[in-house]
Amino acid sequence: MKVINRYTLIIFFALISFNHIAIAQCTKALKDAENEYEKGRLLDIPNNLEYCLNSNSFSKEETIRAYKLLTLVFIFSDQEKKAEEALIKLLKADPEHELQEQFDPAEIFYLYDKFNVDPIFRIGGRIGLNSSRVNVIDEFNVFSTNQVTRSYANRLGFTGELSIEKYLKKGIEINAGFQASISSFNVVDIATDFNAFGERTVIFSTDISESQLSLKLPVFVRYNLNYESKEGITPFVLAGTAFNYLLDARLIDSQRQGGTSRTANNVSLLVNNERKQYNVSAFLGAGVKFRSKRVHFFSIEARYEISFLNYVNPENRFSSSLSTFGLTYVPDNLSLNHLSILFGYTRSIYNPKKKKEYL
């Protein structure tokens, strides 16, 4: 066993040494090829670089230099087809490769202009926190003779979104995708009545926590300021709309104090269709992008979403005996708005192709 381990180590270190030697030889081969190009000796350059490119022995920077050199060699040796193939490989290695007027010949600019080099689309992912904002449309409660004071409190939830983005022009992008959202809010009812001494006292209090799990299909337009800049921060604003489907709604950690105390936890509000499952919303937002490796982005943004339809199903408002009689809670007609803070990463997808007019 020791002999086997010894030979394994010998083979392992031999492979590492061989790899380092191959890398060093390929670095020299590239420098020699660039020198040959400067002297106008083009014939042997493709063959001299072929092995290193096929064996991935170049670094990323060297791979870019090699494909650019091959593009120039094929241009000046009148091999247009091979020049186009080398340019495509260059753009796949460096999707936003920039030509330099002071160094690059006009011929490569002419070839470059024949290709679509912009991203075909981008994939964006965002995660973050949301806070529910309850908008009361009409008020309801169990007792008409008692004074019931109702107050709402916001609670934090979570949002995840995946979208496909397409850049149009002049800083404008269109986005479509899907979003999963967990949200919740809290309701406190305090009911008072006059006692025998004419003083108003609390007869019961109800603390309701309600959670939602929603699937949304957002479509929005983003306008990017300073979009053409290759470095730094890109501020943006956005506006859009979404179709919303309520997957689940529940009473959680809910209780009544006073009279007959009751509690409710993990009670579905969709069994009796107490909540509407379909809704439509609109939202506005703003944020900033930070470029990563020039072609991808990190981002942070804030959105405010307004729902248009009633969240509560009024036809089944009193259908739950647990809510109506146990917790003495009847929901208002309301819509749910949300404030979200999202952190994202966007990856550009490239597929450089020759423009139709040059095919």
Secondary structure as a PSIPRED ss2 file (coil, helix, strand):
# PSIPRED VFORMAT (PSIPRED V4.0)

   1 M C   1.000  0.000  0.000
   2 K H   0.000  1.000  0.000
   3 V H   0.000  1.000  0.000
   4 I H   0.000  1.000  0.000
   5 N H   0.000  1.000  0.000
   6 R H   0.000  1.000  0.000
   7 Y H   0.000  1.000  0.000
   8 T H   0.000  1.000  0.000
   9 L H   0.000  1.000  0.000
  10 I H   0.000  1.000  0.000
  11 I H   0.000  1.000  0.000
  12 F H   0.000  1.000  0.000
  13 F H   0.000  1.000  0.000
  14 A H   0.000  1.000  0.000
  15 L H   0.000  1.000  0.000
  16 I H   0.000  1.000  0.000
  17 S H   0.000  1.000  0.000
  18 F H   0.000  1.000  0.000
  19 N H   0.000  1.000  0.000
  20 H H   0.000  1.000  0.000
  21 I H   0.000  1.000  0.000
  22 A H   0.000  1.000  0.000
  23 I H   0.000  1.000  0.000
  24 A H   0.000  1.000  0.000
  25 Q H   0.000  1.000  0.000
  26 C H   0.000  1.000  0.000
  27 T H   0.000  1.000  0.000
  28 K H   0.000  1.000  0.000
  29 A H   0.000  1.000  0.000
  30 L H   0.000  1.000  0.000
  31 K H   0.000  1.000  0.000
  32 D H   0.000  1.000  0.000
  33 A H   0.000  1.000  0.000
  34 E H   0.000  1.000  0.000
  35 N H   0.000  1.000  0.000
  36 E H   0.000  1.000  0.000
  37 Y H   0.000  1.000  0.000
  38 E H   0.000  1.000  0.000
  39 K C   1.000  0.000  0.000
  40 G C   1.000  0.000  0.000
  41 R C   1.000  0.000  0.000
  42 L C   1.000  0.000  0.000
  43 L C   1.000  0.000  0.000
  44 D C   1.000  0.000  0.000
  45 I H   0.000  1.000  0.000
  46 P H   0.000  1.000  0.000
  47 N H   0.000  1.000  0.000
  48 N H   0.000  1.000  0.000
  49 L H   0.000  1.000  0.000
  50 E H   0.000  1.000  0.000
  51 Y H   0.000  1.000  0.000
  52 C H   0.000  1.000  0.000
  53 L H   0.000  1.000  0.000
  54 N H   0.000  1.000  0.000
  55 S C   1.000  0.000  0.000
  56 N C   1.000  0.000  0.000
  57 S C   1.000  0.000  0.000
  58 F C   1.000  0.000  0.000
  59 S C   1.000  0.000  0.000
  60 K H   0.000  1.000  0.000
  61 E H   0.000  1.000  0.000
  62 E H   0.000  1.000  0.000
  63 T H   0.000  1.000  0.000
  64 I H   0.000  1.000  0.000
  65 R H   0.000  1.000  0.000
  66 A H   0.000  1.000  0.000
  67 Y H   0.000  1.000  0.000
  68 K H   0.000  1.000  0.000
  69 L H   0.000  1.000  0.000
  70 L H   0.000  1.000  0.000
  71 T H   0.000  1.000  0.000
  72 L H   0.000  1.000  0.000
  73 V H   0.000  1.000  0.000
  74 F H   0.000  1.000  0.000
  75 I H   0.000  1.000  0.000
  76 F H   0.000  1.000  0.000
  77 S C   1.000  0.000  0.000
  78 D C   1.000  0.000  0.000
  79 Q C   1.000  0.000  0.000
  80 E H   0.000  1.000  0.000
  81 K H   0.000  1.000  0.000
  82 K H   0.000  1.000  0.000
  83 A H   0.000  1.000  0.000
  84 E H   0.000  1.000  0.000
  85 E H   0.000  1.000  0.000
  86 A H   0.000  1.000  0.000
  87 L H   0.000  1.000  0.000
  88 I H   0.000  1.000  0.000
  89 K H   0.000  1.000  0.000
  90 L H   0.000  1.000  0.000
  91 L H   0.000  1.000  0.000
  92 K H   0.000  1.000  0.000
  93 A H   0.000  1.000  0.000
  94 D C   1.000  0.000  0.000
  95 P C   1.000  0.000  0.000
  96 E C   1.000  0.000  0.000
  97 H C   1.000  0.000  0.000
  98 E C   1.000  0.000  0.000
  99 L C   1.000  0.000  0.000
 100 Q C   1.000  0.000  0.000
 101 E C   1.000  0.000  0.000
 102 Q C   1.000  0.000  0.000
 103 F C   1.000  0.000  0.000
 104 D C   1.000  0.000  0.000
 105 P C   1.000  0.000  0.000
 106 A H   0.000  1.000  0.000
 107 E H   0.000  1.000  0.000
 108 I H   0.000  1.000  0.000
 109 F H   0.000  1.000  0.000
 110 Y H   0.000  1.000  0.000
 111 L H   0.000  1.000  0.000
 112 Y H   0.000  1.000  0.000
 113 D C   1.000  0.000  0.000
 114 K C   1.000  0.000  0.000
 115 F E   0.000  0.000  1.000
 116 N E   0.000  0.000  1.000
 117 V C   1.000  0.000  0.000
 118 D C   1.000  0.000  0.000
 119 P C   1.000  0.000  0.000
 120 I C   1.000  0.000  0.000
 121 F E   0.000  0.000  1.000
 122 R E   0.000  0.000  1.000
 123 I E   0.000  0.000  1.000
 124 G E   0.000  0.000  1.000
 125 G E   0.000  0.000  1.000
 126 R E   0.000  0.000  1.000
 127 I E   0.000  0.000  1.000
 128 G E   0.000  0.000  1.000
 129 L E   0.000  0.000  1.000
 130 N E   0.000  0.000  1.000
 131 S E   0.000  0.000  1.000
 132 S E   0.000  0.000  1.000
 133 R E   0.000  0.000  1.000
 134 V E   0.000  0.000  1.000
 135 N E   0.000  0.000  1.000
 136 V E   0.000  0.000  1.000
 137 I E   0.000  0.000  1.000
 138 D E   0.000  0.000  1.000
 139 E C   1.000  0.000  0.000
 140 F C   1.000  0.000  0.000
 141 N C   1.000  0.000  0.000
 142 V C   1.000  0.000  0.000
 143 F C   1.000  0.000  0.000
 144 S C   1.000  0.000  0.000
 145 T C   1.000  0.000  0.000
 146 N C   1.000  0.000  0.000
 147 Q E   0.000  0.000  1.000
 148 V E   0.000  0.000  1.000
 149 T E   0.000  0.000  1.000
 150 R E   0.000  0.000  1.000
 151 S E   0.000  0.000  1.000
 152 Y E   0.000  0.000  1.000
 153 A E   0.000  0.000  1.000
 154 N E   0.000  0.000  1.000
 155 R C   1.000  0.000  0.000
 156 L E   0.000  0.000  1.000
 157 G E   0.000  0.000  1.000
 158 F E   0.000  0.000  1.000
 159 T E   0.000  0.000  1.000
 160 G E   0.000  0.000  1.000
 161 E E   0.000  0.000  1.000
 162 L E   0.000  0.000  1.000
 163 S E   0.000  0.000  1.000
 164 I E   0.000  0.000  1.000
 165 E E   0.000  0.000  1.000
 166 K E   0.000  0.000  1.000
 167 Y E   0.000  0.000  1.000
 168 L C   1.000  0.000  0.000
 169 K C   1.000  0.000  0.000
 170 K C   1.000  0.000  0.000
 171 G C   1.000  0.000  0.000
 172 I E   0.000  0.000  1.000
 173 E E   0.000  0.000  1.000
 174 I E   0.000  0.000  1.000
 175 N E   0.000  0.000  1.000
 176 A E   0.000  0.000  1.000
 177 G E   0.000  0.000  1.000
 178 F E   0.000  0.000  1.000
 179 Q E   0.000  0.000  1.000
 180 A E   0.000  0.000  1.000
 181 S E   0.000  0.000  1.000
 182 I E   0.000  0.000  1.000
 183 S E   0.000  0.000  1.000
 184 S E   0.000  0.000  1.000
 185 F E   0.000  0.000  1.000
 186 N E   0.000  0.000  1.000
 187 V E   0.000  0.000  1.000
 188 V E   0.000  0.000  1.000
 189 D E   0.000  0.000  1.000
 190 I E   0.000  0.000  1.000
 191 A E   0.000  0.000  1.000
 192 T E   0.000  0.000  1.000
 193 D E   0.000  0.000  1.000
 194 F E   0.000  0.000  1.000
 195 N C   1.000  0.000  0.000
 196 A C   1.000  0.000  0.000
 197 F C   1.000  0.000  0.000
 198 G C   1.000  0.000  0.000
 199 E C   1.000  0.000  0.000
 200 R E   0.000  0.000  1.000
 201 T E   0.000  0.000  1.000
 202 V E   0.000  0.000  1.000
 203 I E   0.000  0.000  1.000
 204 F E   0.000  0.000  1.000
 205 S E   0.000  0.000  1.000
 206 T E   0.000  0.000  1.000
 207 D E   0.000  0.000  1.000
 208 I E   0.000  0.000  1.000
 209 S E   0.000  0.000  1.000
 210 E E   0.000  0.000  1.000
 211 S E   0.000  0.000  1.000
 212 Q E   0.000  0.000  1.000
 213 L E   0.000  0.000  1.000
 214 S E   0.000  0.000  1.000
 215 L E   0.000  0.000  1.000
 216 K E   0.000  0.000  1.000
 217 L E   0.000  0.000  1.000
 218 P E   0.000  0.000  1.000
 219 V E   0.000  0.000  1.000
 220 F E   0.000  0.000  1.000
 221 V E   0.000  0.000  1.000
 222 R E   0.000  0.000  1.000
 223 Y E   0.000  0.000  1.000
 224 N E   0.000  0.000  1.000
 225 L C   1.000  0.000  0.000
 226 N C   1.000  0.000  0.000
 227 Y C   1.000  0.000  0.000
 228 E C   1.000  0.000  0.000
 229 S C   1.000  0.000  0.000
 230 K C   1.000  0.000  0.000
 231 E C   1.000  0.000  0.000
 232 G C   1.000  0.000  0.000
 233 I E   0.000  0.000  1.000
 234 T E   0.000  0.000  1.000
 235 P E   0.000  0.000  1.000
 236 F E   0.000  0.000  1.000
 237 V E   0.000  0.000  1.000
 238 L E   0.000  0.000  1.000
 239 A E   0.000  0.000  1.000
 240 G E   0.000  0.000  1.000
 241 T E   0.000  0.000  1.000
 242 A E   0.000  0.000  1.000
 243 F E   0.000  0.000  1.000
 244 N E   0.000  0.000  1.000
 245 Y E   0.000  0.000  1.000
 246 L E   0.000  0.000  1.000
 247 L E   0.000  0.000  1.000
 248 D E   0.000  0.000  1.000
 249 A E   0.000  0.000  1.000
 250 R E   0.000  0.000  1.000
 251 L E   0.000  0.000  1.000
 252 I E   0.000  0.000  1.000
 253 D E   0.000  0.000  1.000
 254 S E   0.000  0.000  1.000
 255 Q E   0.000  0.000  1.000
 256 R E   0.000  0.000  1.000
 257 Q E   0.000  0.000  1.000
 258 G C   1.000  0.000  0.000
 259 G C   1.000  0.000  0.000
 260 T C   1.000  0.000  0.000
 261 S C   1.000  0.000  0.000
 262 R E   0.000  0.000  1.000
 263 T E   0.000  0.000  1.000
 264 A E   0.000  0.000  1.000
 265 N C   1.000  0.000  0.000
 266 N C   1.000  0.000  0.000
 267 V E   0.000  0.000  1.000
 268 S E   0.000  0.000  1.000
 269 L C   1.000  0.000  0.000
 270 L C   1.000  0.000  0.000
 271 V C   1.000  0.000  0.000
 272 N C   1.000  0.000  0.000
 273 N C   1.000  0.000  0.000
 274 E C   1.000  0.000  0.000
 275 R E   0.000  0.000  1.000
 276 K C   1.000  0.000  0.000
 277 Q C   1.000  0.000  0.000
 278 Y E   0.000  0.000  1.000
 279 N E   0.000  0.000  1.000
 280 V E   0.000  0.000  1.000
 281 S E   0.000  0.000  1.000
 282 A E   0.000  0.000  1.000
 283 F E   0.000  0.000  1.000
 284 L E   0.000  0.000  1.000
 285 G E   0.000  0.000  1.000
 286 A E   0.000  0.000  1.000
 287 G E   0.000  0.000  1.000
 288 V E   0.000  0.000  1.000
 289 K E   0.000  0.000  1.000
 290 F E   0.000  0.000  1.000
 291 R E   0.000  0.000  1.000
 292 S E   0.000  0.000  1.000
 293 K C   1.000  0.000  0.000
 294 R C   1.000  0.000  0.000
 295 V C   1.000  0.000  0.000
 296 H E   0.000  0.000  1.000
 297 F E   0.000  0.000  1.000
 298 F E   0.000  0.000  1.000
 299 S E   0.000  0.000  1.000
 300 I E   0.000  0.000  1.000
 301 E E   0.000  0.000  1.000
 302 A E   0.000  0.000  1.000
 303 R E   0.000  0.000  1.000
 304 Y E   0.000  0.000  1.000
 305 E E   0.000  0.000  1.000
 306 I E   0.000  0.000  1.000
 307 S E   0.000  0.000  1.000
 308 F C   1.000  0.000  0.000
 309 L C   1.000  0.000  0.000
 310 N C   1.000  0.000  0.000
 311 Y C   1.000  0.000  0.000
 312 V E   0.000  0.000  1.000
 313 N C   1.000  0.000  0.000
 314 P H   0.000  1.000  0.000
 315 E H   0.000  1.000  0.000
 316 N H   0.000  1.000  0.000
 317 R C   1.000  0.000  0.000
 318 F C   1.000  0.000  0.000
 319 S C   1.000  0.000  0.000
 320 S C   1.000  0.000  0.000
 321 S H   0.000  1.000  0.000
 322 L H   0.000  1.000  0.000
 323 S H   0.000  1.000  0.000
 324 T H   0.000  1.000  0.000
 325 F H   0.000  1.000  0.000
 326 G H   0.000  1.000  0.000
 327 L C   1.000  0.000  0.000
 328 T C   1.000  0.000  0.000
 329 Y C   1.000  0.000  0.000
 330 V C   1.000  0.000  0.000
 331 P C   1.000  0.000  0.000
 332 D C   1.000  0.000  0.000
 333 N E   0.000  0.000  1.000
 334 L E   0.000  0.000  1.000
 335 S E   0.000  0.000  1.000
 336 L E   0.000  0.000  1.000
 337 N E   0.000  0.000  1.000
 338 H E   0.000  0.000  1.000
 339 L E   0.000  0.000  1.000
 340 S E   0.000  0.000  1.000
 341 I E   0.000  0.000  1.000
 342 L E   0.000  0.000  1.000
 343 F E   0.000  0.000  1.000
 344 G E   0.000  0.000  1.000
 345 Y E   0.000  0.000  1.000
 346 T E   0.000  0.000  1.000
 347 R E   0.000  0.000  1.000
 348 S E   0.000  0.000  1.000
 349 I E   0.000  0.000  1.000
 350 Y C   1.000  0.000  0.000
 351 N C   1.000  0.000  0.000
 352 P C   1.000  0.000  0.000
 353 K E   0.000  0.000  1.000
 354 K E   0.000  0.000  1.000
 355 K C   1.000  0.000  0.000
 356 K H   0.000  1.000  0.000
 357 E H   0.000  1.000  0.000
 358 Y H   0.000  1.000  0.000
 359 L C   1.000  0.000  0.000
